[in-house]
Each structure stands twice: as C-alpha cells, then as structure tokens.
Amino acid sequence: MKRVVAALILKDDQILACQRTRHQPMPLKWEFPGGKIEEGEQPRDALRRELEEELGIEATIGNEVARIVHEYPSGGAVELRFFEVHSYLGEVENRIFREIRWVDRSELPNLDFLEADRQLVKDLAAGKII
C-alpha cells in the first residue's frame, strides 16, 4: 500500500488546493499538497520535505486531522494522512502544479478533487474538521 501525507494549509478561512497537470496520473484533478512517504521517513518529515519541494515553504506541521485508506477501482490502495498547517516561512509558490488556489472551505466541493479526497472535502466544507 502506498503511504501518502498531505497538508491542509490554512490562511484566514481558506485552504490551499492544488490542481495536477495534464501529464500526471489522474490529470487535472484537485488535491492537497503533499506526497509519498519515503522508506524510513516519518510522516511529518515527509510532509515538510514535500511542501518545500512543491511550494517553497518551510512549514510547521500541526496535528493529524484525518487518516483515510482508499482502494481505487482500477486496483491499488493508498493510505492518506492529512495534517493541518497553520504557519510557514516563505511565500507559497507554484513549483509543480497546473494551478494552486486559496479556496473558501465552503467552495471546496465545487472543485473536481481526487476520489480519495472527496469525503474529507465534504467534511472540511461542513466544518467537521479543523
């Protein structure tokens, strides 16, 4: 099973959403920034590394707010661990995505998120998480 970490980066009452490029698996879907946990790496360390690579920020990783195991119909499973990020150093810059966007939590369900993220997106929009 693939192990993945992702950040729910908050600014005011908005959350950062990122759109995959057309050349990535599941092209043009929206997701939260993060990536795979490497062998021997701790989840928070992996997320800190991914956020620096993808967005150019040095993040303070907060609490884990959700853990989801998702099996895709085409095969393959992923364990996603979501952490809140309330503070970071540096300016958020788009280094790898088609688009990044600060989104009001109530508007998150209007974006075409990855299947594995959809329940979390609904819970965020409803104010059930963070």
N, CA, C and O atoms as CSV, one atom per row, in Angstrom:
chain,resi,resn,atom,element,x,y,z
A,1,MET,N,N,0.850,-1.184,0.000
A,1,MET,CA,C,0.000,0.000,0.000
A,1,MET,C,C,0.893,1.244,0.000
A,1,MET,O,O,1.864,1.331,0.751
A,2,LYS,N,N,0.548,2.179,-0.840
A,2,LYS,CA,C,1.276,3.444,-0.924
A,2,LYS,C,C,0.894,4.305,0.277
A,2,LYS,O,O,-0.287,4.434,0.601
A,3,ARG,N,N,1.884,4.891,0.934
A,3,ARG,CA,C,1.654,5.774,2.081
A,3,ARG,C,C,1.910,7.215,1.661
A,3,ARG,O,O,2.976,7.545,1.142
A,4,VAL,N,N,0.907,8.076,1.895
A,4,VAL,CA,C,0.946,9.457,1.418
A,4,VAL,C,C,0.567,10.404,2.556
A,4,VAL,O,O,-0.283,10.093,3.390
A,5,VAL,N,N,1.220,11.566,2.568
A,5,VAL,CA,C,0.868,12.631,3.508
A,5,VAL,C,C,0.418,13.854,2.720
A,5,VAL,O,O,0.885,14.096,1.607
A,6,ALA,N,N,-0.491,14.617,3.310
A,6,ALA,CA,C,-0.972,15.831,2.651
A,6,ALA,C,C,-1.236,16.900,3.702
A,6,ALA,O,O,-1.522,16.601,4.862
A,7,ALA,N,N,-1.132,18.155,3.269
A,7,ALA,CA,C,-1.293,19.296,4.169
A,7,ALA,C,C,-2.595,20.029,3.897
A,7,ALA,O,O,-2.970,20.273,2.750
A,8,LEU,N,N,-3.264,20.369,4.969
A,8,LEU,CA,C,-4.397,21.283,4.907
A,8,LEU,C,C,-3.844,22.618,5.402
A,8,LEU,O,O,-3.812,22.896,6.601
A,9,ILE,N,N,-3.410,23.434,4.441
A,9,ILE,CA,C,-2.764,24.707,4.763
A,9,ILE,C,C,-3.841,25.783,4.854
A,9,ILE,O,O,-4.554,26.050,3.887
A,10,LEU,N,N,-3.945,26.390,6.023
A,10,LEU,CA,C,-4.990,27.370,6.274
A,10,LEU,C,C,-4.442,28.782,6.303
A,10,LEU,O,O,-3.378,29.050,6.860
A,11,LYS,N,N,-5.204,29.683,5.682
A,11,LYS,CA,C,-4.905,31.119,5.725
A,11,LYS,C,C,-6.249,31.825,5.777
A,11,LYS,O,O,-7.057,31.716,4.855
A,12,ASP,N,N,-6.477,32.544,6.856
A,12,ASP,CA,C,-7.794,33.109,7.132
A,12,ASP,C,C,-8.766,31.935,7.176
A,12,ASP,O,O,-8.518,30.993,7.929
A,13,ASP,N,N,-9.835,31.935,6.429
A,13,ASP,CA,C,-10.714,30.753,6.443
A,13,ASP,C,C,-10.623,30.024,5.103
A,13,ASP,O,O,-11.589,29.411,4.648
A,14,GLN,N,N,-9.460,30.101,4.489
A,14,GLN,CA,C,-9.263,29.441,3.197
A,14,GLN,C,C,-8.233,28.323,3.321
A,14,GLN,O,O,-7.378,28.337,4.207
A,15,ILE,N,N,-8.335,27.363,2.420
A,15,ILE,CA,C,-7.440,26.210,2.383
A,15,ILE,C,C,-6.811,26.162,0.997
A,15,ILE,O,O,-7.475,26.421,-0.007
A,16,LEU,N,N,-5.522,25.827,0.952
A,16,LEU,CA,C,-4.817,25.759,-0.321
A,16,LEU,C,C,-5.137,24.454,-1.046
A,16,LEU,O,O,-4.940,23.366,-0.504
A,17,ALA,N,N,-5.632,24.577,-2.277
A,17,ALA,CA,C,-5.900,23.423,-3.143
A,17,ALA,C,C,-4.981,23.512,-4.356
A,17,ALA,O,O,-4.647,24.602,-4.819
A,18,CYS,N,N,-4.578,22.345,-4.862
A,18,CYS,CA,C,-3.618,22.279,-5.966
A,18,CYS,C,C,-4.171,21.388,-7.074
A,18,CYS,O,O,-4.725,20.321,-6.809
A,19,GLN,N,N,-4.016,21.833,-8.309
A,19,GLN,CA,C,-4.510,21.056,-9.450
A,19,GLN,C,C,-3.341,20.355,-10.142
A,19,GLN,O,O,-2.325,20.973,-10.462
A,20,ARG,N,N,-3.509,19.060,-10.363
A,20,ARG,CA,C,-2.486,18.280,-11.065
A,20,ARG,C,C,-2.366,18.741,-12.516
A,20,ARG,O,O,-3.305,19.296,-13.086
A,21,THR,N,N,-1.201,18.502,-13.098
A,21,THR,CA,C,-1.017,18.822,-14.513
A,21,THR,C,C,-1.678,17.746,-15.369
A,21,THR,O,O,-2.078,16.700,-14.858
A,22,ARG,N,N,-1.789,17.998,-16.649
A,22,ARG,CA,C,-2.405,17.020,-17.556
A,22,ARG,C,C,-1.505,15.819,-17.800
A,22,ARG,O,O,-1.952,14.827,-18.375
A,23,HIS,N,N,-0.232,15.886,-17.371
A,23,HIS,CA,C,0.715,14.795,-17.603
A,23,HIS,C,C,0.854,13.867,-16.400
A,23,HIS,O,O,1.565,12.865,-16.477
A,24,GLN,N,N,0.194,14.182,-15.303
A,24,GLN,CA,C,0.258,13.350,-14.107
A,24,GLN,C,C,-0.850,12.306,-14.133
A,24,GLN,O,O,-1.835,12.466,-14.854
A,25,PRO,N,N,-0.695,11.222,-13.342
A,25,PRO,CA,C,-1.820,10.295,-13.188
A,25,PRO,C,C,-3.032,11.068,-12.658
A,25,PRO,O,O,-2.871,12.008,-11.880
A,26,MET,N,N,-4.216,10.687,-13.062
A,26,MET,CA,C,-5.451,11.386,-12.699
A,26,MET,C,C,-5.319,12.878,-13.011
A,26,MET,O,O,-5.439,13.721,-12.122
A,27,PRO,N,N,-5.073,13.190,-14.282
A,27,PRO,CA,C,-4.780,14.563,-14.698
A,27,PRO,C,C,-5.893,15.557,-14.376
A,27,PRO,O,O,-7.082,15.244,-14.444
A,28,LEU,N,N,-5.464,16.751,-14.028
A,28,LEU,CA,C,-6.314,17.921,-13.788
A,28,LEU,C,C,-7.221,17.795,-12.569
A,28,LEU,O,O,-8.064,18.661,-12.336
A,29,LYS,N,N,-7.061,16.734,-11.795
A,29,LYS,CA,C,-7.815,16.609,-10.543
A,29,LYS,C,C,-7.185,17.530,-9.501
A,29,LYS,O,O,-5.995,17.841,-9.563
A,30,TRP,N,N,-7.996,17.953,-8.557
A,30,TRP,CA,C,-7.525,18.791,-7.461
A,30,TRP,C,C,-7.145,17.909,-6.281
A,30,TRP,O,O,-7.692,16.822,-6.096
A,31,GLU,N,N,-6.201,18.396,-5.491
A,31,GLU,CA,C,-5.714,17.663,-4.325
A,31,GLU,C,C,-5.129,18.662,-3.338
A,31,GLU,O,O,-5.071,19.862,-3.605
A,32,PHE,N,N,-4.698,18.147,-2.197
A,32,PHE,CA,C,-3.983,18.954,-1.222
A,32,PHE,C,C,-2.497,18.646,-1.374
A,32,PHE,O,O,-2.138,17.509,-1.681
A,33,PRO,N,N,-1.626,19.629,-1.169
A,33,PRO,CA,C,-0.199,19.400,-1.403
A,33,PRO,C,C,0.374,18.352,-0.455
A,33,PRO,O,O,-0.051,18.231,0.694
A,34,GLY,N,N,1.343,17.601,-0.961
A,34,GLY,CA,C,1.989,16.552,-0.174
A,34,GLY,C,C,2.565,15.511,-1.104
A,34,GLY,O,O,2.821,15.792,-2.275
A,35,GLY,N,N,2.773,14.311,-0.594
A,35,GLY,CA,C,3.327,13.262,-1.442
A,35,GLY,C,C,3.648,12.002,-0.668
A,35,GLY,O,O,3.233,11.829,0.478
A,36,LYS,N,N,4.392,11.127,-1.316
A,36,LYS,CA,C,4.708,9.815,-0.759
A,36,LYS,C,C,5.703,9.917,0.396
A,36,LYS,O,O,6.608,10.751,0.403
A,37,ILE,N,N,5.494,9.035,1.369
A,37,ILE,CA,C,6.441,8.876,2.467
A,37,ILE,C,C,7.522,7.919,1.983
A,37,ILE,O,O,7.224,6.801,1.562
A,38,GLU,N,N,8.766,8.353,2.044
A,38,GLU,CA,C,9.874,7.512,1.605
A,38,GLU,C,C,10.245,6.509,2.694
A,38,GLU,O,O,9.948,6.717,3.871
A,39,GLU,N,N,10.895,5.421,2.289
A,39,GLU,CA,C,11.328,4.373,3.218
A,39,GLU,C,C,12.121,4.984,4.374
A,39,GLU,O,O,13.070,5.738,4.157
A,40,GLY,N,N,11.722,4.651,5.605
A,40,GLY,CA,C,12.422,5.124,6.791
A,40,GLY,C,C,12.100,6.547,7.203
A,40,GLY,O,O,12.659,7.046,8.180
A,41,GLU,N,N,11.212,7.212,6.481
A,41,GLU,CA,C,10.878,8.612,6.753
A,41,GLU,C,C,9.645,8.694,7.647
A,41,GLU,O,O,8.703,7.919,7.482
A,42,GLN,N,N,9.652,9.620,8.581
A,42,GLN,CA,C,8.490,9.868,9.427
A,42,GLN,C,C,7.487,10.735,8.656
A,42,GLN,O,O,7.893,11.576,7.854
A,43,PRO,N,N,6.179,10.542,8.891
A,43,PRO,CA,C,5.169,11.288,8.131
A,43,PRO,C,C,5.349,12.806,8.164
A,43,PRO,O,O,5.273,13.452,7.119
A,44,ARG,N,N,5.583,13.378,9.327
A,44,ARG,CA,C,5.736,14.836,9.406
A,44,ARG,C,C,6.971,15.313,8.643
A,44,ARG,O,O,6.946,16.364,8.003
A,45,ASP,N,N,8.048,14.534,8.716
A,45,ASP,CA,C,9.261,14.887,7.967
A,45,ASP,C,C,9.000,14.822,6.463
A,45,ASP,O,O,9.459,15.678,5.707
A,46,ALA,N,N,8.256,13.796,6.039
A,46,ALA,CA,C,7.920,13.654,4.616
A,46,ALA,C,C,7.104,14.851,4.146
A,46,ALA,O,O,7.352,15.390,3.067
A,47,LEU,N,N,6.136,15.264,4.951
A,47,LEU,CA,C,5.285,16.386,4.559
A,47,LEU,C,C,6.085,17.689,4.515
A,47,LEU,O,O,5.919,18.495,3.599
A,48,ARG,N,N,6.938,17.887,5.492
A,48,ARG,CA,C,7.786,19.082,5.498
A,48,ARG,C,C,8.627,19.135,4.221
A,48,ARG,O,O,8.735,20.187,3.591
A,49,ARG,N,N,9.229,17.991,3.837
A,49,ARG,CA,C,10.050,17.905,2.621
A,49,ARG,C,C,9.212,18.192,1.379
A,49,ARG,O,O,9.622,18.974,0.522
A,50,GLU,N,N,8.043,17.564,1.278
A,50,GLU,CA,C,7.182,17.742,0.103
A,50,GLU,C,C,6.729,19.194,-0.052
A,50,GLU,O,O,6.691,19.711,-1.169
A,51,LEU,N,N,6.389,19.849,1.045
A,51,LEU,CA,C,5.924,21.236,0.957
A,51,LEU,C,C,7.039,22.174,0.515
A,51,LEU,O,O,6.790,23.155,-0.186
A,52,GLU,N,N,8.265,21.873,0.922
A,52,GLU,CA,C,9.393,22.683,0.463
A,52,GLU,C,C,9.603,22.461,-1.036
A,52,GLU,O,O,9.832,23.416,-1.778
A,53,GLU,N,N,9.526,21.194,-1.484
A,53,GLU,CA,C,9.736,20.882,-2.900
A,53,GLU,C,C,8.633,21.464,-3.787
A,53,GLU,O,O,8.917,22.032,-4.841
A,54,GLU,N,N,7.385,21.322,-3.362
A,54,GLU,CA,C,6.245,21.695,-4.205
A,54,GLU,C,C,5.889,23.175,-4.135
A,54,GLU,O,O,5.471,23.765,-5.131
A,55,LEU,N,N,6.058,23.780,-2.942
A,55,LEU,CA,C,5.559,25.143,-2.729
A,55,LEU,C,C,6.619,26.127,-2.253
A,55,LEU,O,O,6.353,27.327,-2.178
A,56,GLY,N,N,7.811,25.643,-1.930
A,56,GLY,CA,C,8.881,26.529,-1.493
A,56,GLY,C,C,8.703,27.110,-0.109
A,56,GLY,O,O,9.221,28.188,0.183
A,57,ILE,N,N,7.969,26.404,0.759
A,57,ILE,CA,C,7.748,26.911,2.114
A,57,ILE,C,C,8.356,25.965,3.145
A,57,ILE,O,O,8.529,24.771,2.901
A,58,GLU,N,N,8.674,26.538,4.302
A,58,GLU,CA,C,9.143,25.769,5.453
A,58,GLU,C,C,7.984,25.751,6.443
A,58,GLU,O,O,7.744,26.728,7.152
A,59,ALA,N,N,7.272,24.631,6.482
A,59,ALA,CA,C,6.017,24.559,7.226
A,59,ALA,C,C,6.206,24.005,8.630
A,59,ALA,O,O,7.060,23.154,8.878
A,60,THR,N,N,5.383,24.515,9.539
A,60,THR,CA,C,5.242,23.932,10.864
A,60,THR,C,C,4.057,22.976,10.774
A,60,THR,O,O,2.915,23.401,10.596
A,61,ILE,N,N,4.341,21.681,10.898
A,61,ILE,CA,C,3.300,20.667,10.720
A,61,ILE,C,C,2.530,20.514,12.028
A,61,ILE,O,O,3.118,20.260,13.079
A,62,GLY,N,N,1.219,20.670,11.952
A,62,GLY,CA,C,0.363,20.566,13.131
A,62,GLY,C,C,-0.174,19.161,13.332
A,62,GLY,O,O,0.480,18.176,12.990
A,63,ASN,N,N,-1.357,19.084,13.882
A,63,ASN,CA,C,-1.980,17.805,14.216
A,63,ASN,C,C,-2.417,17.030,12.983
A,63,ASN,O,O,-2.764,17.605,11.951
A,64,GLU,N,N,-2.390,15.714,13.119
A,64,GLU,CA,C,-3.007,14.859,12.103
A,64,GLU,C,C,-4.511,14.952,12.318
A,64,GLU,O,O,-4.996,14.704,13.423
A,65,VAL,N,N,-5.255,15.307,11.271
A,65,VAL,CA,C,-6.694,15.524,11.417
A,65,VAL,C,C,-7.537,14.468,10.718
A,65,VAL,O,O,-8.744,14.386,10.949
A,66,ALA,N,N,-6.916,13.662,9.870
A,66,ALA,CA,C,-7.669,12.596,9.194
A,66,ALA,C,C,-6.698,11.557,8.658
A,66,ALA,O,O,-5.561,11.861,8.296
A,67,ARG,N,N,-7.188,10.312,8.617
A,67,ARG,CA,C,-6.436,9.217,8.001
A,67,ARG,C,C,-7.446,8.399,7.203
A,67,ARG,O,O,-8.462,7.948,7.732
A,68,ILE,N,N,-7.146,8.219,5.936
A,68,ILE,CA,C,-8.071,7.540,5.022
A,68,ILE,C,C,-7.321,6.435,4.298
A,68,ILE,O,O,-6.205,6.641,3.822
A,69,VAL,N,N,-7.935,5.262,4.216
A,69,VAL,CA,C,-7.423,4.204,3.344
A,69,VAL,C,C,-8.400,4.114,2.185
A,69,VAL,O,O,-9.599,3.914,2.383
A,70,HIS,N,N,-7.880,4.261,0.980
A,70,HIS,CA,C,-8.740,4.267,-0.210
A,70,HIS,C,C,-8.242,3.234,-1.206
A,70,HIS,O,O,-7.050,3.160,-1.507
A,71,GLU,N,N,-9.182,2.434,-1.714
A,71,GLU,CA,C,-8.851,1.467,-2.764
A,71,GLU,C,C,-9.483,1.946,-4.056
A,71,GLU,O,O,-10.694,2.150,-4.139
A,72,TYR,N,N,-8.641,2.120,-5.062
A,72,TYR,CA,C,-9.135,2.566,-6.356
A,72,TYR,C,C,-9.728,1.388,-7.119
A,72,TYR,O,O,-9.191,0.283,-7.043
A,73,PRO,N,N,-10.829,1.595,-7.858
A,73,PRO,CA,C,-11.457,0.518,-8.629
A,73,PRO,C,C,-10.490,-0.143,-9.613
A,73,PRO,O,O,-10.609,-1.334,-9.901
A,74,SER,N,N,-9.549,0.621,-10.119
A,74,SER,CA,C,-8.586,0.084,-11.085
A,74,SER,C,C,-7.499,-0.743,-10.404
A,74,SER,O,O,-6.641,-1.321,-11.072
A,75,GLY,N,N,-7.538,-0.797,-9.082
A,75,GLY,CA,C,-6.532,-1.540,-8.330
A,75,GLY,C,C,-5.571,-0.600,-7.645
A,75,GLY,O,O,-5.342,0.521,-8.099
A,76,GLY,N,N,-5.021,-1.060,-6.563
A,76,GLY,CA,C,-4.076,-0.244,-5.812
A,76,GLY,C,C,-4.762,0.475,-4.673
A,76,GLY,O,O,-5.879,0.975,-4.806
A,77,ALA,N,N,-4.071,0.515,-3.557
A,77,ALA,CA,C,-4.610,1.172,-2.374
A,77,ALA,C,C,-3.626,2.230,-1.899
A,77,ALA,O,O,-2.422,2.150,-2.140
A,78,VAL,N,N,-4.178,3.219,-1.219
A,78,VAL,CA,C,-3.355,4.303,-0.687
A,78,VAL,C,C,-3.837,4.631,0.725
A,78,VAL,O,O,-5.038,4.679,0.991
A,79,GLU,N,N,-2.877,4.856,1.622
A,79,GLU,CA,C,-3.193,5.371,2.947
A,79,GLU,C,C,-2.804,6.839,2.947
A,79,GLU,O,O,-1.637,7.182,2.753
A,80,LEU,N,N,-3.787,7.703,3.166
A,80,LEU,CA,C,-3.571,9.151,3.174
A,80,LEU,C,C,-3.665,9.661,4.600
A,80,LEU,O,O,-4.617,9.362,5.321
A,81,ARG,N,N,-2.666,10.435,4.997
A,81,ARG,CA,C,-2.669,11.059,6.314
A,81,ARG,C,C,-2.636,12.573,6.104
A,81,ARG,O,O,-1.740,13.102,5.445
A,82,PHE,N,N,-3.620,13.256,6.673
A,82,PHE,CA,C,-3.764,14.703,6.492
A,82,PHE,C,C,-3.384,15.429,7.785
A,82,PHE,O,O,-3.835,15.073,8.874
A,83,PHE,N,N,-2.549,16.449,7.635
A,83,PHE,CA,C,-2.091,17.252,8.770
A,83,PHE,C,C,-2.461,18.710,8.532
A,83,PHE,O,O,-2.438,19.193,7.400
A,84,GLU,N,N,-2.803,19.405,9.618
A,84,GLU,CA,C,-3.082,20.829,9.488
A,84,GLU,C,C,-1.782,21.616,9.544
A,84,GLU,O,O,-0.846,21.249,10.255
A,85,VAL,N,N,-1.740,22.701,8.784
A,85,VAL,CA,C,-0.597,23.613,8.771
A,85,VAL,C,C,-1.156,25.024,8.919
A,85,VAL,O,O,-1.839,25.535,8.032
A,86,HIS,N,N,-0.851,25.639,10.059
A,86,HIS,CA,C,-1.334,26.996,10.322
A,86,HIS,C,C,-0.259,28.048,10.104
A,86,HIS,O,O,-0.562,29.233,9.971
A,87,SER,N,N,1.016,27.610,10.068
A,87,SER,CA,C,2.083,28.596,9.884
A,87,SER,C,C,3.218,28.018,9.050
A,87,SER,O,O,3.480,26.815,9.054
A,88,TYR,N,N,3.878,28.921,8.336
A,88,TYR,CA,C,5.011,28.532,7.495
A,88,TYR,C,C,5.858,29.763,7.207
A,88,TYR,O,O,5.397,30.900,7.309
A,89,LEU,N,N,7.108,29.502,6.846
A,89,LEU,CA,C,8.018,30.565,6.444
A,89,LEU,C,C,8.139,30.554,4.931
A,89,LEU,O,O,8.146,29.493,4.308
A,90,GLY,N,N,8.233,31.742,4.342
A,90,GLY,CA,C,8.349,31.858,2.898
A,90,GLY,C,C,7.010,32.170,2.254
A,90,GLY,O,O,5.966,32.157,2.906
A,91,GLU,N,N,7.066,32.451,0.965
A,91,GLU,CA,C,5.861,32.732,0.183
A,91,GLU,C,C,5.488,31.485,-0.604
A,91,GLU,O,O,6.347,30.856,-1.223
A,92,VAL,N,N,4.221,31.132,-0.581
A,92,VAL,CA,C,3.754,29.975,-1.346
A,92,VAL,C,C,3.963,30.255,-2.830
A,92,VAL,O,O,3.500,31.271,-3.347
A,93,GLU,N,N,4.658,29.357,-3.507
A,93,GLU,CA,C,4.850,29.483,-4.952
A,93,GLU,C,C,4.533,28.144,-5.615
A,93,GLU,O,O,4.790,27.079,-5.053
A,94,ASN,N,N,3.987,28.217,-6.787
A,94,ASN,CA,C,3.616,27.018,-7.534
A,94,ASN,C,C,4.835,26.490,-8.277
A,94,ASN,O,O,5.287,27.089,-9.253
A,95,ARG,N,N,5.362,25.362,-7.807
A,95,ARG,CA,C,6.548,24.789,-8.437
A,95,ARG,C,C,6.247,23.607,-9.348
A,95,ARG,O,O,7.033,23.313,-10.248
A,96,ILE,N,N,5.124,22.920,-9.135
A,96,ILE,CA,C,4.879,21.704,-9.932
A,96,ILE,C,C,3.448,21.545,-10.435
A,96,ILE,O,O,3.197,20.694,-11.288
A,97,PHE,N,N,2.523,22.324,-9.941
A,97,PHE,CA,C,1.110,22.111,-10.256
A,97,PHE,C,C,0.668,22.920,-11.475
A,97,PHE,O,O,1.344,23.860,-11.890
A,98,ARG,N,N,-0.467,22.542,-12.033
A,98,ARG,CA,C,-1.062,23.356,-13.102
A,98,ARG,C,C,-1.540,24.675,-12.513
A,98,ARG,O,O,-1.362,25.743,-13.099
A,99,GLU,N,N,-2.159,24.570,-11.326
A,99,GLU,CA,C,-2.695,25.763,-10.661
A,99,GLU,C,C,-2.737,25.506,-9.165
A,99,GLU,O,O,-2.946,24.374,-8.730
A,100,ILE,N,N,-2.540,26.554,-8.379
A,100,ILE,CA,C,-2.808,26.495,-6.943
A,100,ILE,C,C,-3.787,27.617,-6.630
A,100,ILE,O,O,-3.774,28.670,-7.267
A,101,ARG,N,N,-4.636,27.372,-5.635
A,101,ARG,CA,C,-5.696,28.345,-5.362
A,101,ARG,C,C,-6.082,28.301,-3.882
A,101,ARG,O,O,-6.264,27.225,-3.312
A,102,TRP,N,N,-6.205,29.477,-3.270
A,102,TRP,CA,C,-6.774,29.566,-1.926
A,102,TRP,C,C,-8.291,29.532,-2.078
A,102,TRP,O,O,-8.867,30.333,-2.813
A,103,VAL,N,N,-8.932,28.599,-1.379
A,103,VAL,CA,C,-10.359,28.352,-1.578
A,103,VAL,C,C,-11.089,28.440,-0.239
A,103,VAL,O,O,-10.635,27.882,0.760
A,104,ASP,N,N,-12.226,29.148,-0.225
A,104,ASP,CA,C,-13.083,29.123,0.961
A,104,ASP,C,C,-13.508,27.681,1.194
A,104,ASP,O,O,-13.844,26.962,0.252
A,105,ARG,N,N,-13.490,27.266,2.454
A,105,ARG,CA,C,-13.817,25.858,2.733
A,105,ARG,C,C,-15.180,25.455,2.170
A,105,ARG,O,O,-15.351,24.318,1.731
A,106,SER,N,N,-16.145,26.365,2.178
A,106,SER,CA,C,-17.481,26.032,1.655
A,106,SER,C,C,-17.469,25.804,0.145
A,106,SER,O,O,-18.370,25.161,-0.393
A,107,GLU,N,N,-16.448,26.330,-0.542
A,107,GLU,CA,C,-16.350,26.191,-2.000
A,107,GLU,C,C,-15.542,24.965,-2.433
A,107,GLU,O,O,-15.534,24.631,-3.618
A,108,LEU,N,N,-14.868,24.293,-1.509
A,108,LEU,CA,C,-14.031,23.143,-1.868
A,108,LEU,C,C,-14.775,22.083,-2.691
A,108,LEU,O,O,-14.209,21.571,-3.656
A,109,PRO,N,N,-16.035,21.732,-2.340
A,109,PRO,CA,C,-16.716,20.686,-3.117
A,109,PRO,C,C,-16.974,21.057,-4.581
A,109,PRO,O,O,-17.314,20.187,-5.383
A,110,ASN,N,N,-16.818,22.330,-4.938
A,110,ASN,CA,C,-17.019,22.739,-6.332
A,110,ASN,C,C,-15.838,22.365,-7.230
A,110,ASN,O,O,-15.954,22.403,-8.455
A,111,LEU,N,N,-14.701,22.002,-6.623
A,111,LEU,CA,C,-13.539,21.583,-7.404
A,111,LEU,C,C,-13.584,20.069,-7.609
A,111,LEU,O,O,-14.135,19.343,-6.782
A,112,ASP,N,N,-13.010,19.602,-8.702
A,112,ASP,CA,C,-13.006,18.173,-9.040
A,112,ASP,C,C,-11.823,17.487,-8.352
A,112,ASP,O,O,-10.767,17.290,-8.953
A,113,PHE,N,N,-12.022,17.129,-7.079
A,113,PHE,CA,C,-10.961,16.519,-6.279
A,113,PHE,C,C,-10.772,15.046,-6.618
A,113,PHE,O,O,-11.663,14.390,-7.158
A,114,LEU,N,N,-9.578,14.546,-6.283
A,114,LEU,CA,C,-9.302,13.118,-6.379
A,114,LEU,C,C,-10.350,12.350,-5.584
A,114,LEU,O,O,-10.816,12.807,-4.541
A,115,GLU,N,N,-10.706,11.192,-6.087
A,115,GLU,CA,C,-11.719,10.361,-5.436
A,115,GLU,C,C,-11.386,10.118,-3.963
A,115,GLU,O,O,-12.274,10.166,-3.112
A,116,ALA,N,N,-10.127,9.861,-3.663
A,116,ALA,CA,C,-9.711,9.550,-2.294
A,116,ALA,C,C,-9.911,10.725,-1.336
A,116,ALA,O,O,-9.992,10.516,-0.126
A,117,ASP,N,N,-9.991,11.943,-1.844
A,117,ASP,CA,C,-10.112,13.144,-1.008
A,117,ASP,C,C,-11.552,13.619,-0.827
A,117,ASP,O,O,-11.799,14.513,-0.016
A,118,ARG,N,N,-12.493,13.056,-1.546
A,118,ARG,CA,C,-13.831,13.660,-1.624
A,118,ARG,C,C,-14.583,13.712,-0.301
A,118,ARG,O,O,-15.229,14.719,-0.012
A,119,GLN,N,N,-14.522,12.654,0.516
A,119,GLN,CA,C,-15.228,12.693,1.796
A,119,GLN,C,C,-14.601,13.729,2.719
A,119,GLN,O,O,-15.308,14.451,3.423
A,120,LEU,N,N,-13.283,13.800,2.714
A,120,LEU,CA,C,-12.591,14.804,3.523
A,120,LEU,C,C,-13.003,16.213,3.089
A,120,LEU,O,O,-13.232,17.081,3.931
A,121,VAL,N,N,-13.095,16.434,1.791
A,121,VAL,CA,C,-13.504,17.739,1.257
A,121,VAL,C,C,-14.904,18.099,1.770
A,121,VAL,O,O,-15.145,19.239,2.167
A,122,LYS,N,N,-15.821,17.133,1.762
A,122,LYS,CA,C,-17.178,17.386,2.276
A,122,LYS,C,C,-17.137,17.741,3.757
A,122,LYS,O,O,-17.821,18.662,4.204
A,123,ASP,N,N,-16.320,16.997,4.520
A,123,ASP,CA,C,-16.213,17.262,5.957
A,123,ASP,C,C,-15.592,18.631,6.235
A,123,ASP,O,O,-16.018,19.330,7.154
A,124,LEU,N,N,-14.596,19.011,5.452
A,124,LEU,CA,C,-13.998,20.344,5.599
A,124,LEU,C,C,-15.025,21.433,5.303
A,124,LEU,O,O,-15.134,22.411,6.043
A,125,ALA,N,N,-15.769,21.260,4.227
A,125,ALA,CA,C,-16.772,22.255,3.830
A,125,ALA,C,C,-17.856,22.404,4.893
A,125,ALA,O,O,-18.384,23.495,5.106
A,126,ALA,N,N,-18.181,21.292,5.559
A,126,ALA,CA,C,-19.222,21.308,6.585
A,126,ALA,C,C,-18.696,21.772,7.943
A,126,ALA,O,O,-19.466,21.898,8.895
A,127,GLY,N,N,-17.389,22.027,8.036
A,127,GLY,CA,C,-16.802,22.473,9.293
A,127,GLY,C,C,-16.597,21.361,10.307
A,127,GLY,O,O,-16.404,21.637,11.491
A,128,LYS,N,N,-16.633,20.099,9.863
A,128,LYS,CA,C,-16.457,18.965,10.778
A,128,LYS,C,C,-14.993,18.719,11.126
A,128,LYS,O,O,-14.687,18.093,12.141
A,129,ILE,N,N,-14.093,19.212,10.283
A,129,ILE,CA,C,-12.655,19.048,10.501
A,129,ILE,C,C,-12.016,20.431,10.485
A,129,ILE,O,O,-12.351,21.257,9.636
A,130,ILE,N,N,-11.133,20.682,11.382
A,130,ILE,CA,C,-10.393,21.929,11.613
A,130,ILE,C,C,-11.213,23.175,11.457
A,130,ILE,O,O,-10.697,24.280,11.627
